[in-house]
Amino acid sequence: MKVRHVDVLIVGAGISGIGAAYYLQVNCPNKTYAIAEARGAIGGTWDLFRYPGIRSDSDMYTFGFKFKPWVSAKAISPGEDIRNYLIEAAAENGIDKHINFGHKVIAADWSSETATWTTRIRELATNEVHTVTSNFFLFCGGYYNYEEGYTPDFSGVETFKGQVIHPQKWPEDLDYSNKHVVVIGSGATAVTLLPTMAKKTASITMLQRSPTYIAARPEQDKIANFLRRVLPTRFAYSINRWKNILLGMYLFSFARRKPEKTKKLLKADVRQHLGPDYDVDKHFTPRYNPWDQRLCLVPDGDLFDAIRRGTASIVTDEIDRFTENGIKLKSGEELSADVIVTATGLNAELLSGMQLSVDGNAVDLAKEFVYKGMMLSGLPNFAFSVGYTNASWTLKSDMVGEYVCRLLNYMDKRGFHMCVATVPAEGIESAPLIDFSSGYIRRALDQMPKQGVVRPWKLHQNYILDRISLGWGSVTDVNIVFR
């Protein structure tokens, strides 16, 4: 690291870290900061994942930063465009000059005596460990393991003569032209890979144990594109952003209040694309209610088009074992394959696996509570940025960045050096951190902090409620102690 002390240390140069740095520069111009980024480039998720067709699964008017209008005609945008957008945002604001690439945070310890975090950071190119102190620690590194995706233990995988690939580590030189491909999975990655790869493969099959709710959505937002032509860019962007925020909140609320009606509407949309003879009940009707897991979007119905043309197919079954030439299913059917893609999800990892301690005592995250969805009980001068499960990530990360600035300015004005969220002496009723049935959440739930059942310990998946709490509400209450 080029620095040894900063006011704020930010971990991660993805969408959360770039946003947090911007708000620090604007709202706390006298604060020094540095960004530690383990990877070699800006972008986080959007630099890591390079599989065919990678794109946003949220509209870019809400996934883009509040401070930087999204000006492309595509509302559902390719990953390369998003990566370039993040690089532009960093360069335009001089944030890129504060990023230390190839620097992985391995541990951080808070000292109550000096009111500072001492962070150990490994420079990956040299394996040298640097020490950086900071008054505040802001984690913006996401929620999953960047080194390894999740792959179940498949029987017989070692006998398969072809290639087995996880989308998190996509080979740059992979040639799948005129090959037979099986994609295991039914989430956002699988439904993206299928129509994209189908343009070159001899055949491609999405093998799913159980279906996911999928909805077609126009790649371009006609209203947004019209408003951008007739109104000033920032004004049009603000209108489009709020339009999509409110629409998304309404659709989520509708799905929760009327799950059966939502199921019928989603299935009817699939039938409209695939025709009355397609077995929608088998291949597109999950075991859970809409939004118990994240809904998958397919721009302009590209997945349905590929299935209708016969260049792609879906098989709903369970895997018995891998064979030399493909996959044997429990139904007895065998799928031939030259390439098998395990689009089976992520490994959730809290705080990128770093070790946290307070005055030398290790912190067990599973015993802590989340305060206002962005701080942890017992950890002084510490915040983290994690987005929504039912809306765009950036809606939440923008608010966290702004709130941290309000907190820092309040502390400076009052002469405080430390703030810490503190659970009341009588305790609080706990609940799992995230009410979501996705596999990567279930697998890591026992390692995660808890939430309470009432504010400010309750984690809202609601932009308006968070806007009130983080954007307009006071930074002081009985649950946060300043010294």
BELWO-V505439 format. One record per pair of residues at least 12 apart in sequence whose ideal C-beta (glycine too) atoms are under 10 Angstrom apart, sorted by the first residue. I is the first residue (numbers start at 1). GAP is how many residues later the second one is. If there is no record, write none. Layout:
I;GAP
I;GAP
This chain:
1;33
1;35
1;99
1;102
1;118
1;120
1;122
1;127
1;129
1;130
1;131
2;32
2;95
2;96
2;98
2;101
2;128
2;130
3;29
3;30
3;31
3;95
3;97
3;127
3;129
3;130
3;131
4;30
4;126
4;127
4;128
4;129
5;27
5;29
5;111
5;113
5;126
5;127
5;128
5;129
5;130
6;25
6;26
6;27
6;28
6;29
6;92
6;113
6;126
6;127
6;128
6;129
6;130
7;17
7;21
7;23
7;24
7;25
7;26
7;27
7;127
7;128
7;129
7;401
7;405
8;12
8;13
8;16
8;20
8;23
8;24
8;25
8;26
8;27
8;109
8;126
8;127
8;128
8;129
8;130
8;373
8;375
8;396
8;397
8;400
9;23
9;24
9;25
9;26
9;27
9;96
9;99
9;108
9;110
9;112
9;123
9;124
9;125
9;126
9;127
9;128
9;129
9;130
10;14
10;23
10;24
10;25
10;26
10;27
10;85
10;88
10;89
10;124
10;126
10;127
10;128
10;129
10;130
10;131
10;375
10;391
10;394
11;23
11;24
11;25
11;26
11;27
11;92
11;93
11;94
11;97
11;108
11;110
11;126
11;127
11;128
11;129
11;130
11;131
11;340
11;341
11;343
11;373
11;374
12;23
12;24
12;25
12;26
12;27
12;32
12;87
12;93
12;126
12;127
12;128
12;129
12;130
12;340
12;372
12;373
13;22
13;23
13;24
13;25
13;26
13;28
13;29
13;30
13;31
13;34
13;73
13;74
13;77
13;82
13;83
13;85
13;86
13;87
13;88
13;127
13;128
14;23
14;25
14;28
14;29
14;30
14;31
14;32
14;33
14;34
14;69
14;72
14;126
14;127
14;128
14;371
14;379
14;383
15;27
15;28
15;29
15;30
15;31
15;48
15;49
15;50
15;67
15;70
15;71
15;74
15;125
15;127
15;370
15;372
15;377
15;378
15;379
15;382
15;383
16;28
16;122
16;123
16;124
16;125
16;126
16;368
16;369
16;370
16;371
16;377
16;378
16;380
16;381
16;382
16;384
16;385
17;18
17;19
17;20
17;25
17;27
17;69
17;73
17;78
17;81
17;82
17;121
17;122
17;123
17;124
17;125
17;368
17;380
17;384
18;17
18;24
18;25
18;26
18;47
18;50
18;67
18;68
18;69
18;71
18;72
18;75
18;77
18;78
18;81
18;122
18;379
18;383
19;46
19;47
19;48
19;49
19;67
19;70
19;76
19;121
19;366
19;374
19;375
19;378
19;379
19;380
19;381
19;382
19;383
20;13
20;15
20;75
20;118
20;119
20;120
20;363
20;365
20;377
20;378
20;380
20;381
20;382
20;384
20;385
21;12
21;13
21;14
21;68
21;69
21;72
21;73
21;74
21;75
21;77
21;78
21;117
21;119
21;380
22;43
22;44
22;45
22;46
22;67
22;68
22;70
22;71
22;72
22;73
22;376
22;379
22;380
23;42
23;43
23;44
23;375
23;376
23;377
23;378
23;379
23;380
23;381
23;382
23;383
24;71
24;74
24;112
24;114
24;377
24;378
24;380
24;381
24;384
25;68
25;69
25;70
25;73
25;380
26;41
26;67
26;375
26;376
26;379
27;374
27;375
27;377
27;378
27;379
27;381
27;382
28;108
28;376
28;377
28;378
28;379
28;380
28;381
28;384
30;378
30;379
30;382
31;104
31;105
31;374
31;377
31;378
31;381
32;66
32;102
32;103
33;62
33;65
33;101
33;103
33;105
34;64
34;65
34;66
34;69
34;87
34;98
34;100
35;55
35;60
35;61
35;62
35;63
35;64
35;65
35;66
35;68
35;103
35;105
36;63
36;64
36;65
36;66
36;67
36;68
36;69
36;83
36;85
36;86
36;87
36;94
36;96
36;105
37;62
37;63
37;64
37;65
37;66
37;67
37;68
37;103
37;104
38;62
38;63
38;64
38;65
38;66
38;67
38;68
38;83
38;84
38;86
38;103
38;108
38;109
38;314
39;62
39;63
39;64
39;65
39;85
39;107
40;61
40;62
40;84
40;85
41;42
41;45
41;46
41;58
41;60
41;61
42;41
42;42
42;44
42;45
42;46
42;47
42;48
42;49
42;53
42;54
42;57
42;59
43;36
43;37
43;39
43;40
43;41
43;42
43;43
43;44
43;47
44;39
44;42
44;96
44;97
44;98
44;102
45;34
45;37
45;38
45;97
45;99
45;101
45;123
45;301
45;348
46;32
46;33
46;34
46;35
46;36
46;37
46;38
46;39
46;40
46;41
47;32
47;35
47;36
47;39
47;40
48;31
48;35
48;94
48;96
48;98
48;99
48;120
48;121
48;122
49;30
49;34
49;100
49;118
49;119
49;120
49;121
49;140
49;143
50;29
50;30
50;33
50;117
50;118
50;119
50;120
50;121
50;122
51;28
51;114
51;115
51;116
51;117
51;118
51;119
51;120
51;123
51;138
51;141
51;142
51;145
51;146
51;290
51;292
52;115
52;118
52;122
52;124
52;140
52;141
52;142
52;143
52;144
52;145
52;146
52;147
52;148
52;289
53;25
53;26
53;136
53;138
53;139
53;140
53;141
53;142
53;143
53;144
53;145
53;146
53;246
53;249
54;24
54;25
54;26
54;28
54;29
54;113
54;116
54;134
54;135
54;138
54;139
54;142
55;19
55;21
55;22
55;23
55;24
55;25
55;26
55;27
55;133
55;137
55;141
55;164
55;242
55;244
56;18
56;19
56;20
56;21
56;22
56;23
56;25
56;26
56;132
56;241
56;243
56;336
56;337
57;19
57;130
57;131
57;132
57;134
57;135
57;160
57;237
57;238
57;239
57;240
57;241
57;242
57;335
58;17
58;18
58;19
58;186
58;190
58;236
58;239
58;329
58;330
58;333
58;334
58;335
58;336
58;337
59;15
59;16
59;17
59;18
59;158
59;159
59;162
59;165
59;181
59;182
59;184
59;185
59;186
59;188
59;189
59;238
59;332
59;333
60;12
60;14
60;15
60;16
60;17
60;21
60;22
60;25
60;161
60;164
60;180
60;181
60;184
60;332
60;334
61;14
61;160
61;163
61;167
61;175
61;176
61;177
61;178
61;179
61;180
61;181
61;182
61;183
61;184
61;331
62;13
62;178
62;179
62;180
62;181
62;182
62;183
62;185
62;186
62;326
62;329
62;330
62;331
62;332
62;333
62;336
62;401
63;12
63;13
63;14
63;19
63;22
63;178
63;181
63;324
63;328
63;329
63;330
63;331
63;332
64;13
64;18
64;21
64;22
64;25
64;173
64;176
64;177
64;328
64;330
64;334
65;20
65;21
65;24
65;172
65;329
65;332
65;333
65;336
66;171
66;172
66;175
66;328
66;329
66;332
66;333
66;335
66;336
67;22
67;25
67;26
67;167
67;170
67;331
67;334
68;17
68;18
68;20
68;21
68;24
68;25
68;166
68;169
69;159
69;163
69;164
69;165
69;166
69;167
69;168
69;169
69;171
69;172
70;12
70;15
70;154
70;158
70;163
70;167
70;170
70;171
71;14
71;157
71;162
71;165
71;166
72;12
72;13
72;148
72;153
72;156
73;146
73;147
73;148
73;149
73;151
73;152
73;155
74;144
74;145
74;146
74;147
74;151
74;225
75;142
75;143
75;144
75;145
75;146
75;147
75;148
75;149
75;150
75;165
75;169
75;224
76;141
76;142
76;143
76;144
76;145
76;221
76;222
76;223
76;224
77;142
77;222
78;141
78;221
79;113
100;21
100;23
100;30
100;32
101;22
101;23
101;24
102;20
102;21
102;22
102;23
102;24
103;18
103;19
103;20
103;21
103;22
103;25
103;27
103;29
104;16
104;17
104;18
104;19
104;20
104;25
104;37
104;42
104;248
104;249
104;250
105;14
105;15
105;16
105;17
105;27
105;32
105;34
105;36
105;246
105;247
105;248
105;249
105;250
106;13
106;14
106;15
106;16
106;23
106;246
106;247
106;248
106;249
107;12
107;13
107;14
107;15
107;22
107;247
107;248
107;249
107;250
107;255
108;12
108;13
108;24
108;25
108;26
108;29
108;31
108;243
108;246
108;247
108;248
108;249
108;250
108;255
108;271
108;274
109;246
109;247
109;248
109;249
109;250
109;251
109;252
109;253
109;254
110;27
110;246
110;247
110;248
110;249
110;250
110;251
110;253
110;268
110;269
110;270
110;271
110;272
110;308
110;310
111;22
111;246
111;247
111;248
111;249
111;269
112;246
112;247
112;268
112;306
112;308
112;371
113;246
114;19
114;21
114;303
115;20
115;21
115;265
115;266
115;301
115;302
115;303
115;368
116;16
116;17
116;18
116;19
116;20
116;21
116;264
116;265
116;301
116;302
117;15
117;16
117;17
117;18
117;19
117;20
117;239
117;241
117;262
117;263
117;264
117;265
118;13
118;14
118;15
118;16
118;239
119;12
119;13
119;14
119;15
119;18
119;235
119;237
120;12
120;234
120;235
121;233
134;247
135;246
135;273
135;276
135;282
135;283
136;244
136;245
136;246
136;247
136;268
136;271
136;272
136;275
136;282
136;283
137;219
137;242
137;243
137;244
137;245
137;246
137;247
138;236
138;243
138;244
138;245
138;246
138;247
138;262
138;263
138;266
138;270
139;211
139;212
139;213
139;215
139;217
139;235
139;237
139;243
139;244
139;245
139;246
139;247
140;243
140;244
140;245
140;246
140;257
140;260
140;261
141;208
141;209
141;210
141;211
141;212
141;213
141;243
141;244
141;245
142;204
142;206
142;207
142;209
142;210
142;242
142;243
142;244
142;245
142;251
143;203
143;205
143;206
143;207
143;208
143;209
143;241
143;243
143;244
143;291
143;297
143;298
143;301
143;305
144;24
144;201
144;202
144;203
144;204
144;205
144;206
144;208
144;296
144;300
145;23
145;201
145;202
145;203
145;204
145;205
145;207
145;208
145;295
145;299
146;22
146;200
146;201
146;203
146;206
146;207
147;21
147;22
147;200
147;202
147;205
147;206
148;18
148;20
148;21
148;198
148;199
148;201
149;17
149;18
149;19
149;20
149;40
149;193
149;194
149;195
149;196
149;197
149;198
149;291
150;16
150;18
150;192
150;194
150;195
150;196
150;197
150;198
150;289
150;290
150;293
151;13
151;15
151;17
151;33
151;191
151;192
151;193
151;194
151;196
152;32
152;57
152;167
152;190
152;192
152;193
152;287
154;30
154;165
154;166
154;167
154;168
154;173
154;186
154;188
154;190
155;164
155;165
155;166
155;167
155;173
156;163
156;164
156;165
156;166
156;167
156;168
156;171
156;172
157;162
157;164
157;165
157;170
157;183
157;185
158;164
159;162
159;163
159;164
159;165
159;166
160;161
160;162
160;163
160;164
160;165
160;166
160;167
160;177
160;178
160;179
160;180
161;161
161;162
161;163
161;164
161;165
161;176
161;177
162;17
162;18
162;19
162;20
162;160
162;162
162;163
162;164
162;174
162;175
162;176
162;177
162;178
163;13
163;16
163;18
163;174
163;175
163;176
163;177
163;178
164;20
164;158
164;173
164;175
164;176
164;177
164;178
165;16
165;18
165;174
165;175
165;176
165;177
165;178
166;18
166;23
166;175
166;176
166;177
166;178
166;179
166;180
167;16
167;18
167;22
167;23
167;25
167;26
167;174
167;175
167;176
167;177
167;178
167;179
168;21
168;174
168;175
168;177
168;178
168;179
170;23
170;171
174;165
174;167
175;25
175;164
176;21
176;24
176;25
176;26
176;28
176;162
176;163
176;165
177;20
177;22
177;23
177;24
177;25
178;22
178;23
178;24
178;25
178;160
179;18
179;21
179;22
179;23
179;24
179;25
179;158
179;159
179;160
180;21
180;22
180;23
180;24
180;25
180;145
180;146
180;155
180;156
180;157
180;158
180;159
180;160
181;12
181;13
181;16
181;17
181;19
181;20
181;21
181;22
181;23
181;24
181;25
181;131
181;154
181;156
181;157
181;158
181;159
181;160
182;21
182;22
182;23
182;24
182;25
182;133
182;137
182;144
182;145
182;153
182;154
182;155
182;156
182;157
182;158
182;159
182;160
183;14
183;21
183;22
183;23
183;24
183;25
183;129
183;131
183;154
183;156
183;157
183;158
183;159
183;160
183;161
184;21
184;22
184;23
184;24
184;25
184;135
184;143
184;151
184;156
184;157
184;158
184;159
184;160
185;21
185;22
185;23
185;24
185;27
185;156
185;157
185;158
185;159
185;160
186;20
186;21
186;22
186;23
186;24
186;25
186;26
186;27
186;28
186;97
186;98
186;100
186;107
186;110
186;128
186;130
186;157
186;158
187;21
187;25
187;27
187;106
187;107
187;109
187;156
187;157
187;158
187;159
187;251
187;252
187;253
188;24
188;26
188;106
188;107
188;108
188;109
188;110
188;155
188;157
189;107
189;152
189;153
189;154
189;155
189;156
189;157
190;16
190;17
190;18
190;22
190;106
190;113
190;124
190;151
190;152
190;153
190;154
190;155
191;15
191;17
191;21
191;23
191;105
191;106
191;107
191;111
191;112
191;113
191;123
191;152
192;104
192;105
192;106
192;107
192;110
192;111
192;151
193;13
193;110
193;119
193;148
193;150
194;12
194;104
194;108
194;109
194;112
194;113
194;117
194;118
194;119
194;120
194;147
194;149
195;103
195;104
195;105
195;106
195;107
195;108
195;109
195;110
195;111
195;112
195;114
195;116
195;117
196;106
196;107
196;110
196;116
197;109
197;114
197;115
197;142
197;144
198;104
198;105
198;107
198;108
198;109
198;111
198;112
198;113
198;114
198;115
199;107
199;112
199;113
200;111
201;110
201;111
201;137
201;138
202;109
202;134
202;136
203;107
203;108
203;109
203;110
203;132
203;133
203;134
203;135
204;102
204;107
204;108
204;109
204;133
204;135
204;137
205;107
205;108
205;109
205;110
205;121
205;122
205;130
205;131
205;132
206;77
206;97
206;100
206;101
206;106
206;107
206;108
206;109
206;110
206;135
206;137
207;106
207;107
207;108
207;109
207;110
207;111
207;112
207;120
207;122
207;128
207;130
207;133
207;134
207;136
208;75
208;76
208;78
208;106
208;107
208;108
208;109
208;110
208;135
209;107
209;108
209;109
209;110
209;121
209;135
210;75
210;76
210;77
210;78
210;106
210;108
211;59
211;69
211;70
211;71
211;72
211;73
211;74
211;75
211;76
211;77
211;85
211;103
211;105
212;72
212;74
212;76
212;81
212;82
212;83
212;84
212;226
213;42
213;49
213;50
213;53
213;54
213;57
213;71
213;72
213;73
213;75
213;76
213;77
213;78
213;79
213;80
213;81
213;82
213;83
214;52
214;55
214;56
214;59
214;69
214;70
214;72
214;81
214;82
214;83
214;84
214;87
214;89
214;90
215;36
215;50
215;51
215;54
215;55
215;75
215;80
215;81
215;82
215;83
215;86
216;50
216;53
216;54
216;56
216;57
216;81
216;82
216;83
216;84
216;85
216;86
216;87
216;88
216;89
217;78
217;80
217;81
217;82
217;83
217;84
218;81
218;82
218;83
219;78
219;79
219;80
219;81
219;82
219;83
220;79
220;80
221;19
221;22
221;23
223;13
223;16
223;17
223;20
223;21
224;12
224;13
224;15
224;16
224;17
224;19
224;20
225;15
226;14
227;12
227;13
227;16
228;12
241;151
241;153
241;154
242;221
244;147
244;148
244;151
245;146
245;147
245;150
245;218
245;219
245;222
246;217
246;218
248;140
248;142
248;143
248;144
248;147
248;215
249;141
249;142
249;212
249;213
249;214
249;215
251;39
251;40
251;44
251;139
252;38
252;39
252;43
252;136
252;137
252;138
252;139
252;209
252;210
253;38
253;137
253;209
254;36
254;37
255;34
255;35
255;36
255;37
255;40
255;135
256;33
256;34
256;35
256;36
256;134
258;32
259;29
259;30
259;31
259;32
259;33
260;29
260;30
261;29
262;27
262;28
262;29
262;33
263;22
263;23
263;26
263;27
265;25
266;14
266;18
266;19
266;20
266;24
266;29
267;13
267;14
267;17
267;18
268;12
269;15
269;32
269;35
270;13
270;14
270;15
270;31
270;33
270;34
270;37
271;13
272;29
272;32
273;25
273;28
273;30
273;31
273;32
273;34
273;35
274;27
274;29
274;30
274;31
274;33
274;34
275;29
275;33
278;26
278;29
278;30
278;36
279;35
279;37
282;32
282;33
282;34
282;35
283;24
283;30
283;31
283;32
283;33
284;20
284;30
284;32
285;31
286;151
287;150
288;149
288;150
289;148
291;98
291;99
291;145
291;146
291;170
292;143
292;144
292;145
292;146
293;96
293;143
293;144
293;145
293;146
293;148
294;94
294;95
294;96
294;142
294;144
295;95
313;22
315;12
315;14
315;16
315;18
315;20
316;13
316;15
317;12
317;13
317;14
317;15
317;16
317;18
318;12
318;13
319;16
320;12
320;13
320;14
322;15
322;18
323;12
323;13
323;14
325;12
325;13
326;12
326;14
327;13
344;95
344;96
345;93
345;94
345;95
345;96
345;98
346;92
346;93
346;94
346;95
346;97
346;98
347;93
347;96
347;97
348;86
348;90
348;91
348;92
348;93
348;94
348;95
348;96
348;97
348;99
348;100
349;91
349;95
349;98
350;15
350;16
350;34
350;36
350;94
350;97
350;98
350;99
351;12
351;14
351;25
351;31
351;33
356;12
356;20
356;22
356;23
356;26
357;22
358;20
358;21
358;22
358;24
358;62
359;21
361;17
363;13
363;15
363;16
363;19
364;14
364;83
364;85
365;14
365;68
365;82
365;83
365;84
365;85
366;67
366;79
366;80
366;81
366;82
366;83
366;84
367;82
367;83
368;53
368;55
368;80
368;81
368;82
369;52
369;53
369;54
369;58
369;59
369;61
369;62
369;64
369;80
369;81
369;82
369;83
369;87
369;88
369;90
369;110
370;14
370;16
370;51
370;63
370;64
370;78
370;79
370;80
370;81
370;82
370;86
370;87
370;88
370;89
371;12
371;49
371;50
371;51
371;52
371;78
371;80
371;81
371;84
371;85
371;86
371;88
371;106
371;108
371;109
372;27
372;28
372;31
372;49
372;83
372;84
372;85
372;86
372;87
372;88
372;94
372;97
372;98
372;101
372;103
372;105
372;107
372;108
373;12
373;13
373;15
373;23
373;26
373;27
373;30
373;60
373;78
373;83
373;84
373;85
373;86
373;87
373;88
373;92
373;93
373;96
373;97
374;12
374;22
374;23
374;25
374;26
374;27
374;29
374;30
374;33
374;47
374;85
374;92
374;95
374;96
375;25
375;28
375;29
375;32
375;44
375;45
375;46
375;81
375;104
375;105
376;44
376;45
376;73
377;43
377;44
377;45
377;46
377;51
377;72
377;73
377;75
377;80
377;102
377;103
378;42
378;43
378;44
378;45
379;41
379;42
379;70
380;37
380;38
380;39
380;40
380;41
380;42
380;101
380;103
381;23
381;26
381;27
381;30
381;35
381;36
381;37
381;38
381;39
382;37
382;38
382;39
383;17
383;18
383;20
383;21
383;24
383;36
383;38
384;13
384;16
384;65
385;12
385;13
385;14
385;15
385;16
385;18
385;19
386;14
386;47
386;48
386;73
387;12
387;13
387;74
388;72
388;73
388;74
388;75
388;78
389;45
389;46
389;47
389;49
389;52
389;70
389;72
390;46
390;71
390;72
390;73
391;70
391;71
391;72
392;71
395;68
395;71
395;72
396;64
396;65
396;67
396;70
396;74
398;72
398;73
399;64
399;67
399;68
399;70
399;71
399;72
400;66
400;70
401;69
402;68
402;69
403;63
403;66
403;67
403;68
403;70
403;72
404;66
404;71
406;64
406;65
406;67
406;68
406;69
407;12
407;68
407;69
407;73
407;75
408;67
409;66
410;64
410;65
410;66
410;72
411;64
411;71
411;72
414;62
414;68
415;67
416;65
416;66
416;67
417;65
417;66
418;63
418;64
418;65
419;56
419;57
419;61
419;62
419;63
419;64
420;59
420;60
420;61
420;62
420;63
421;35
421;36
421;56
421;58
421;59
421;60
422;56
422;57
422;58
422;59
423;29
423;34
423;56
424;28
424;33
424;54
424;55
427;25
428;22
428;23
428;24
428;25
428;26
428;29
428;30
428;51
429;21
429;22
429;23
429;24
429;25
429;28
430;19
430;20
430;21
430;22
430;23
430;27
431;19
431;20
431;21
431;22
431;26
431;27
431;28
432;13
432;14
432;16
432;18
432;19
432;27
433;12
433;14
433;15
433;16
433;17
433;18
433;26
434;14
434;17
434;25
434;27
435;16
435;24
435;26
436;25
452;27
455;13
455;14
455;18
455;22
455;24
456;13
456;14
456;17
456;21
456;22
456;23
456;24
457;22
